[in-house]
């Protein structure tokens, strides 16, 4: 990994891997947003819906391959396995103190 993983991002990864939806949602700000390949989810209620269909709901397990900060955005290369998407992808995190305010998956 290029840099140490910020705590908010690590909480998101750990919550996904342990199937802890409450912890996953708590990793986001109240008004946080998530974009998954062009599909937009705003606020924790919508992120919970995404989580059910595309993340914990399909037993995803995430491994960070590398992470780096550039211009206020943390970019991570992630390996995903589970009962949904399997493979590698990119996640771009914008943080607000110790929470995720925006996550873009591509």
N, C-alpha and C positions, 0 to 999 in steps of 0.2 A: 504494500500500500504506500502511496506517496505521502500522505499525512495521517496524523491521528484522526480518528473518526469522532466528529462532534457528538456530544451526549444525546442530543435530540435524534440524530440519525441512528445512533446505536439503539436507542429505545424503540424506534420504529422497527428495526431489524429484529431485535430480541422479541418484541411483542408478536410480530408475524410468526417467528419460528416457534414460539411457545403457544400460539393460538390464543393469545390474550387480547381480545377485542377492546376491552376497556383501556388497557395500557396503550394500545395502538392509537385509539382516538385521543387519549390524553397527550400523546406526542405532538399533536397538532394544536395550533391556536384555535380559539372558538370559531373564528371566521376563516380558518385555513381552507386552502383549495388544493385539489388534486386533478391533474389532467393525465389521462391514460390513453396515449395514442389518439388524441383529439377529442376524447370524451371527457367532459368537464363535470366535476363534483365540487360543490361549494358548501362549506360548513361541515361540522362533524356528522350530522344526520345523513347527508349525501355520501360522505366518505365511508360511513358505516355500511351503506348500501353497496358501494364499490367493494368494500372489504368482504362482504358476504359472497359476492359473485366472482371476484377476481383475485382474492388474496387468501385470508384465513379460511374462508368458506370452501376453498379448493385445496386446502392443506399446503399452501406454498411454503417453501423453505428458501430463504435468501442468504447468499454469501457475498460479501463485499470483496471484489477482486482488486479494486483500487479506488481511491478517493482523492480529490484535489479541490482546492478552493481557488476560484478565479472571479474577480469582480463582484464579490459578495454572494456568489452562488457556489454551493458545494456540488461537484459533479462526481457521481459514483458509477462505476461499472459493476453490475450485479449479475450473479449467476442465480437462476431461478429453477427450482424443481418442485414437483408436486403433481396434483391432479388437474392442473390447468396448463398454462404456458410453461414450457420447459426450454431453457436456453439462456442466453445472455441478453442484457439490455442496459440501457442507460437511465439513470435517475438524476434529476437536477433538483436540489433542495435549496430553498430560500428559508433562512432561519430568522426568528424573532426571539431574541434572548435564548431561552432553552427549549423552544418549541418550533415546530415546522409551520411556516406560514404558507408555503407553496411547495408542491411536489409535482414535477413534470416527468412522466415516464415515456421514453421513446426507444 
